[in-house]
Amino acid sequence: MTKNNFFIAPENLQKGRGAQFNSNNQFLKQKYEEADDTVLQWKREEDEGLKTQIIEVFPKSILSKNDSPDLGFDYSINPYNGCEHGCTYCYARSSHEYWGYSAGTDFEQKIMVKKNAPQLLEDAFRTGKWKPQPIVLSGNTDCYQPVEKKLEITRRLLEIFLKYNHPVGIITKNALILRDLDILNELNQKNLLRVVISVTTLNEEIRRVMEPRASSVQQRLKTIETLVAHQIPVHVNMAPIIPGINSEEVFELVKTVGELGAYSAAYIMVRLNGQVAQIFEDWVIKSFPERAQKILSQIKECHGGKLNDSRWSARMKGEGKYAGQIADMFKIAKTRFIKESNFPPLDYQSFLGGKHGQISLF
């Protein structure tokens, strides 16, 4: 694993959490009031004393329409709102405010689960109105975050995709995806699957404080290796690149995943939208006290002097001299280390929509 000279001060951090406080919610008038009968307390064995509230919600639909022109898909499914991984930089934190919670520790501790998601997906497929098109699991929060091990909502969603021969994309940073290798193999054999694994750093010390409850570096690399061994196409996202923290790892990271067989790779420049900027700034000062201001200054340099730039396309890659250097480095690394493969397009012609699965009287 790569090492660096950064002074990391874990004694300053709350164990097992990324955000170190609850930021203010801009929608305070929409504060969520919990009913006792909908809240379950769930305690992970490996994080003794660290409790997460699992709150069941009941959406009427599960397919979320995406209007962002700089994303490669129009529909996503998020079986969970909030994420236990605790990644300090996560853009999805701000979405928790719409539920009356904070983007800070609430985002990691109050997880809303949609147990009816598989049935809602099947209902959508059976209407006869759905036209097969790209659907991604985890457009917002990770569908394989720790609570999935207990609830298996993502696994049941994959069973619906397989049942109706509908293509699915998966974005995750959790090795738990390997639990579902049996279904993934079947989907892949029918050319219905693409997988994106997020690898932010090769330095386990950094991973531990930046993504405290996500899979370790070694587990993620093993996940890529295993999926490739099963001939499942794996794309790797270095997401995000954070100047002054993991930006020096571009060559080594791309080389590593290329040697493991990733068929393509990309990156996203960190952007600290909404309250995420405040959460990240607090975390980086506590984690890298001697370099914090330099890190924040370099992030601003990539976004026109701000910690966030919400403009389409520019928000993903950043602008300016430093962002240009990152782009050049990544392009060279891809050319040198990634042997891109041309897979056939996903099969959208074999979709079994309408009344598939109903018992016929004839």
Phi, psi and omega in degrees: 000147179289149176241161173219178182261011181290143175268110179261130185246075183298338180294343179274352189253147173290123185300132173080005180232149175273296176296141183255002179198170175264113178288161179293145178263124181290349180246051186303329181293346179257027183305134184275130176254122184275141171265133186303327184280357179251359184250126176247138174267127182231124185245121180282134184297323185283348177239073186303129178085359182255111185253146178235136176271126177256115187244118180279131176239164189229075179293157178268345175214159185239346180272117181263126179277131180254127181254007182282121183286349182259013174251151186269021179208156182257336183231143176221162176233127177238097181292346180228140168252133191088160182209127180289343182304327174074025180296124188293334186268358195298123179295336184287347182305319184299332181294339180292338181292333179294342179263005180088010180254180177264152175284352182276237184294333176304319182302329182266338187253338181246098185255119178269128185244146184243082184294338180272007183303314180299320180293321178296322178294317179296321177301319180295320180290330186275348185293335185089354181267337185286129175259123184303131180200168185303130173232131183243130171276123180090046173290339182237292180245157190290124181286349177247027176296165191311322183295339178299330179301326181273317189268331176059033178292318180297319179299317180291328174296317179298325178296324178290317177302318180291317182301323184257009179053047180250131179299151179214141172251146180233131173241123181204161172236018184246131180293351179301341178304331182292340175302328185260026183301329180298313179289321179300320178298318180295317178298318182294322179298333178266007182058051182238015191221139166224140182236134174243122176253127178271125176232112186269325186207158172259001181263109185295329178296317178292315179304319186296324180268336182270327181226067196300334184238019174271170179296149180294167177301312181299320179296320180292318178295322177295324178297314178301312182301318182292315180297317179297321179299334177266013177061030175268124181298125181239121172258139180249131175253122168273090191222116359260166166274125181245111180307134177084353178243301181238003185296334180282355183266001187309305184297312184294320181293313180297320177299316182297311182288331176295318179294334178280348175108010175302134185276344176199167180209154178209176178217162174228132177283138181301139173221133189250082185282148174055225182287350180299326179300315180294319180294315181293318181299317177299316182294316186290327177294322179284328185272322183230063188302328183279344184237002188304312184294325177293318178299312181296321179295321180290326175296315179298323180300331181276350185229042174063034178089004180238164177279348181216145173225114186270004180294138179307145178070306181299328183294333184280321187248343182078175180221166178100180186297312184295315178298323178295322178295319178298315180300317180295316179299316183293320179298316179295317180298317179297315181299322185278323193245344183255121175265089186296137181248147176260105177268150177297152179303150176302148185274106176258003184269342186264009182302131181256072182276195178070234189262020179305135177101341177282149179284127180271142178273355184240000000 
